[in-house]
Amino acid sequence: MEHLKMLGVLAMAAAALMAFAGSASAATITSPTGTEYTGLITESFEGSVLIEAGFANITCTTGTVAGRLTTNTETEAAGEITTVSFSNCGSATVDTLNHKGTFTITKAGTTVTGTGVEVTIAVFGTSCVYGFGGGTHLGTATNTTVSGVDIVTTDTSANVPKITGGFLCASPARFTGSSVITSPAQSYIH
């Protein structure tokens, strides 16, 4: 009887270890749903992005953020940013000076942060440079299902620090908007 109890305890311990091992390899981003993904990732603006730069409010209706997802664990998905572009910004010019940076999506709260990228905003003869620096909270990533297809959207609500610019430039500038992961298709955050 004592051997049966010991065997039961060992079986429960083995089951607990197997459950832990299974969850330790779970990915934060999957594509398609349930399949771990690393590789190229692209987000496109959904609607528009508003940049509140102090001297002007600038609305850009199209843009892209792209990079390479290199880390995808049970706690975070992270990688390098390779492209950031803003277009259709009315009379303003929004140019990316430095595309290089990093992004991280943490599983707890699906918080998105970025580093490095620098953007110059010019309108009415005034120019300001903003950047993610050593780590800027960019927003929150969420899952959405559209016509039966899983997609990930990022709701951006970021205070981006000023790097250079005169007193007319807000410090920080406020970036708000929404984007959707267009590649890989059928992405999902766990």
N, C-alpha and C positions, 0 to 999 in steps of 0.2 A: 504494500500500500504506500509506503514511504517512497518507493521508486516511482510510482505513478504520479505522486505529487511533484516530485523533482522533475519528471519528464514534462508535466504540465507547465511548471514555472519556466523551464528551458524553452518550451514551444512558444510561450507568451513573449519571452525575451527575444527570441529569434524573429517573431512577427513584428515586434516593436522596432528592431534593428532594420528589418526589410522596409518598413514604412518610412523610417528616417532616411535610409539610403535612397529610396524612391523620391522623396521630396527634396533631397539635397541636389539632385540633378535636374530639377524642374527649371525651365527657362522662364524669364520674365516676358519676352516677346516671342510669339510663335507665328508661323505662317507656312501652310494654312494652320488653323486653330489646332493646337496640340502638338505641332512639329517645331522643335527648336530652330530658330533662325539666326544666322550671322551672315553678313554680307552688306551689299549696297542698300541704302534706305533713302527714300525721297519723300518729302512733305511739301504739299502745295497749299497756298492760301485758300481758305474756304470763305468766300465773301471778301472782306477787306481787312487791312491792318491800319489802325490809327496810331500815329506817332505824335505825341504831345511834347513838343520841343521848346516850349516857353514862348518863343517869338511867333510860332505858327503851329497849327494843328494840320498834320499832313496825313492824307488817306491814300494808301497804295492798294490797288484792287487786285494785283497779281504779284506773285513771288514764289520763290522756291527755297527750301533748305534741304541740302543733300549731304550724305556722309557715308561712313562705313561702320556698321555695327560689329565690333570686335569682341566685346564681352557680353555674355548673356547668361546670367546665373539666376538662382532663385531669389536673389535680393536686388539685382539691378541689371539694366541693359545700358551699355556705354560704348562709345566709339569716338571717331574723329569727324569733325565737320569739314567738308571740302568745298561747299558752295553755299552762298547766301545771296539771294538776289531780290530786289524790290523793283517793281515797274508799275506803270500807269499811276503815277503819283501826282497828277495834276501839274501845277506849275513848279513844283518842287523837284529837286534831284536827290535821289537817295542812292549812293554808291557804296559798295563794300570795298573797303581799303585792305582788309585782311580777312580772307575766307577761313584761314586755319584756326581751329579751335576744337573743343571737345564738347560732348553732350552726355548727360547721364539721366536715365529714367529710373527712379527708385521704386521698388515694388510697394513699399509701405507708403500709401498716399499717392502713388504714381506721380511724384514730383519730378518735373523736368528742370535741369540746370544746365548752363552752358558756360564755357570759358573762351577767352581769346578773341573772338570775332570783333572787328571794328567797322563801323558804318559812319559815313559822312552825310550830313543832311544840309542841303543848300537851298535857300529860297530868299527872294528879295535882297540879294547881295550879302546875306548873312550865312555863315557856314559853321557847323558844329560837328564834332566827332564824338561818337559814343561807342562803348565797347563792353563786352562781358567781363573783362578783367579776369581775376582768379576764380570767379564763380558767381554767376547771377541766376537767381531763381527766375525761370522763364514762364512757368505755368504748370498746368496739370494735364496729364494724358488720361483719356477715358476710352472705353470700348463703346462702339455703336454698331448696330446691325441695320443695314440698309438693303431692302429687297432680299433678305436672307443671307447677305454677305457681311462678314465681320470686318470692321475697319477701326482704326485707332485715330482719334482726333486729339489735338492739343489745343487747349484754351489758354492763350497767352495773356498774361497780365504781369508785365515785367517793368521794374524800375531799372533802366539801364544807365550806368554811371557815365558822366561826361568825362572825356579825356582832354579835349581842347575846345576852345570857343569863348567868345566874349560874354558879357553880362546878359545879353539877350537869350543865351542858350540855357535852357532848363538844366538843372543839375539835381537829380537825374532826369532823363526823358522817360516818358511813360509809353510803352508799346502795348497795345491791346488788340486782340483779334483771335482768329481760329484757323487752324490748318489741319489737313488730313494726310495720313500716310498713304501715298498712292502706289508706292513700290517698297516692299513686296505687297502684292495683292492679298487680301484676306488675312491681314495681320490682327493680332489679338494680344492684349496685355493680361498676364495672370497675376 
